[in-house]
Structure formats: C-alpha cells, structure tokens
Amino acid sequence: MLPGAKKDSQLITRDWHKIQQLIEGVSIHEVLHVPRDHGVITEVFRPEWDPTGLPVVHVYQSRLFPGALGAWSCHAQSTDRLFVNSGNVKIVLYDARSESKSQELVNEFHTGEARPLLLVIPPGVWHGLQNLGSSEALVLNFPTRAYDYEDPDHYRLPYDSREIPYSWSHEEETIRYRADAKPGAGS
C-alpha cells in the first residue's frame, strides 16, 4: 500500500443501506420498482410508510433544474413527505430543534429514479435539495398541512448559512446558479 493511503470505513450494510443515525422523527421507506411487460410501476406513497399517521392534505411537485439547489427551508408546523420521481437528488437534513435527542445531527440522502424512497421530515428540521443530474429532477411533496397563501409556514436560510454545519459542494457554476435560485426550487 502507498504511504498516506487511508482504508475506507464501512459506509453501507450488507443489504446496501447507508449507515447513518437518523434525525429524531425522520423516517425513510425505500421503494422497489415493479417491472412489468408494459413498463415499470413505482408506488409513491402508502399511509403505513408514514409514522405520523397524518392525512395527505396537499400534493405538489417541485422541478429542479440541472445543478439547482433549493436550500435551506424549514417548517414550524408542517411535516414534509418527499419523493423524487425523476432525476437524481441529494437531500440534506439538519436538526436545529433544541428539544431533540438528535439536535445538530446532519443526514444526507441520495435518491431518485435508481433508488426511490419516501422521506418524512418533521417540523423544525431544516432541509435542502440539490439536483445532481444533468437533466431536470422532479420532487413530489405530500405535506401534512396545505400551503397557507396568507401565512406560509415556511422559513428560509441561504444555502451557505453559517447556522447550518453543512457545505454544499458542486461546480462553481452551480454555486452561482444557486444564488439566483427562484423561490419554490426546494420543498
């Protein structure tokens, strides 16, 4: 072995699940594609996949342009349920809740067409989405509260906020694009 080489630590389990402690209240449900003679069926949401037990009251889709970043956003009352149905997206979570057992924990998920999952994000957990692909990505959200046009339950920080201990890395061009990102690019 060459001097200075470092051995990889274990990153995944034998059944190919990423090893990481989840933020308190966050849940993931990986979805398997069902190949059929006419195409592929992919379930997007089932109530038993969501431990909150709250109803789906609103569904919307966000379109992320190639390289786009929507970060950071947070809700005080609403739980987000995200599903990437097209593209390849990195979703990063940060637990800023002072009463949480996982306060200051960061979670990172890579999801999309190849490995879809339903990600449940509780109120008070900051999240950002970055399209890692060369084509548009589509993200569905099934929040527990419908969007309130007069009083949005939506808080934002810039992607490079020093309040969140995470650095988004991608090409310099993407960083410039993010600075000009339009509202609604994230969840």
Buried (B, 14 or more C-beta within 10 A) or exposed (E): EEEEEEEEEEEEEEEEEEEEEBBBBBBBBEBEBEEEEEEEEEBBBEEEBBEEEBEEEEBEEBBBBBBBBBBBBBBEEBBBBBBBBBBBBBBBBBBBBEEBEBBEBBBEBBBBBEBBBBBBBBBBBBBBBBBBBEEEBBBBBBBBBEEEEEEEBBEBBEBBBEEBEBEBEBEEEBBEBBEEBEEEBBB
